[in-house]
Amino acid sequence: MTSEEYLYILALKQCKNIGNINLKKLIKNFGSAKKVWESSPRSLLSTSGIGKHTIQNIGNEDLLRIAEKEIALCKKQDIKIISQNDDLYPKHLLNCDDSPVLLFYKGNLNPDRNSISMVGTRKMTSYGKNFIQDLLSGLSNSKISTISGLALGVDSCVHEESLKNQIPTIAVLAQGLSTIYPAKNKALANKILENEGALVTEYASFEGMAKENFLQRNRIIAGFSPNLIVVETAYGGGSVTTVNFANQYNRDVYALPGKITDVFSQGCNQLISLNKAETIVDINTLIKNLNFLPQPELFPKEKQKVILDSDKKEHQMILDIIEDNESISLDDIAEKSGILHHKLLPILLDLEIYGHIKCLSGRQYLINQ
């Protein structure tokens, strides 16, 4: 896309009632932002869902001059601009209805890498920190990038541990790239750029910083990657809004469970109970579920025959039957064991609860390795 088209998009972004959805609708209808800008009010009103209040500022020369200054500022500060027509635009974000028409960035977006978004509370505990350290250490040999929001707490830890493990990391900001917030993370932002990562935002410098920007920033973090991990969050924490966006975008969401008495595990526990996130059982299982390149297990498990207590003879028989097969159906287990379905199901549930077996779709059972 030409810099001229960026100019007119930036001018349109300043018009009241023209958000990303309306802007995309207008550009699609007229063919370019420049044509939208130069069209008559009558022509603009022919677009479905576009009313008089939406178009009232289109064509205002003052907005065009502000857009010109913004492009000059970006050139001066080495801030790059990309639109949804550019190859570097994040492919997963592109598929979100409310994705930004423009993105501003510094650094390297690493478009060919798999990515994983990670969020959580600003008041991270040692439990959350240890989890992040173990996970990113386990992913250090994968060709991935991490995505987070440069906030204090979990976000900062994700970026820092990514750098330690030589994993490129991308920080999504809630304001223009001329300033770093929080200021305490300015040095971290520089390290991200020095290590093949990037700083990204949808906001131009003239848009300033507003409370709602952080909510909108969360949707970009959710949309950027096919996977979202919530490390720690309290009830109603900002991470919950990120999960809501991720669910809307059909992303795979995982949450780290914790004690019901731990404030910053309660939000994760609630997300799991509401089926908004899958439970993180252990690091190895999570890495397998993320479906990146095969990893050596971070915490190898000895593969040996499971022996149950002597009073669990029926349980042991069922376990042995399942162990002799890669996977086996409920009907086949019943036939091999001679146990009726209504007596067999509670035994299978016990074995699943204690982690000995897994149940797949279609009631296929297999040993939980």
Buried (B, 14 or more C-beta within 10 A) or exposed (E): BEEEBBBBBBBBBBBEEBBBEBBBBBBEBBEBBBBBBEBEEEBBEEBEEBEEEBBEBBBBEEBBEBBEEBBEBBEEEEBBBBBBEEEBBBEBBEEBEBBBBBBBBBBBBBEEBBBBBBBBBBBBBEBBBEBBBBBBBBBBBBEBBBBBBBBBBBBBBBBBBBBEBEBBBBBBBBBBBBEBBEEEBEEBBEBBBEBBBBBBBBBBBBBEEEEEBBBBBBBBBBBBBBBBBBBBBBEEBBBBBBBBBBBBBEBBBBBBBBEEEBBBBBBBBBBBEEEBBBBBEBBBBBBBBBEBEEBEBBEEEEEEEBEBEEEBEBBBBBBBBBBEBEEBBBEBBBEBBEBEEEEBBEBBEBBBEEEBBBBEEEEBBBBBE
